[in-house]
Amino acid sequence: VDLDIFMANDISAKVPNLCHLAPAGEHHIEDLYAAGGVLAVMHELGKAGLLDPSLPTVSGKSIGELYEQAHVYDHEVIRPIEQPFSPMGGIAVLRGNLAPDGAVVKRSAVDEKMLVHEGPARVFNSEEESIEAIFSGRIKAGDVIVIRYEGPKGGPGMREMLSPTSAIAGMGLDKDVALLTDGRFSGATRGASIGHVSPEAAEGGPIGLIEEGDRIRIDIPKGTLDVLVDEQVLAERRKHWVCKESEIQTGYLARYAKQVSSASTGAIFRT
């Protein structure tokens, strides 16, 4: 299936955000269950014609027949379709000279003041390097942490960057510091954490050309992600760029690194 990741922006533009579950909000999954569950969320979305009610399910009934029977028991947890937490969905895909093929952010978990941010790059070639810098107090408010060589090819395997984001939150910087990576995030991430930067550093992507102190501009409402460096300077850096050598040179992961595609196309094996 050919799936353009930027389709997520089209969907987010018309599907409102009805639930703010932790860490994006104060409610938890058990609160959602008590408030009526996923079918209750679908019931609200169905009011706006955002779902196809005819789709079949394993129960033998259509999804419309199922969610029409659902009820919302707590409108603080599941907002009415007319009063969403946000008129836009929770995911945004960004693009710019830093991520020509896209990058993904959980917009609903980003503090309002960090939706547009510009700051100096703090560059690290592994997750471990970044965590050490965070806990040692070397990261300051306004910084943009760049963690690279953690993508599908560079990891290899595209490790989850939950530890750095947890460290940022633990240091009280989650509303003041942005994080960019060619690695990935899970639903437990909060703050201006932008992942899946593509192409990744190990494929020669622009994220591999960033140097310490470069200014990076993030504009989530406009969907842009740029490093504020002249294109001629980036072209000159590219001439001297050398890919970081992976510690894994044998076995299945080495084979994976050679065959895997970009995160923007699903990190699948190329044929």
Secondary structure, 3 states (H helix, E strand, C coil): CCCCCCHHHHHHHHCCECCCECCCCCECHHHHHHCCHHHHHHHHHHHCCCCCCCCECCCCCEHHHHHHCCCCCCCCCCCCCCCCCECCCCEEEEEECCEEEEEEEEHHHCCHHHCEEEEEEEEECCHHHHHHHHHCCCCCCCCEEEECCCCCCCCCCCCECHHHHHHHHHCCCCCCCEEEECCECCCCCCCCEEECCCCCHHHCCHHHHCCCCCEEEEECCCCEEEECCCHHHHHHHHHHCCCCCCCCCCHHHHHHHHHECCHHHCCCECC
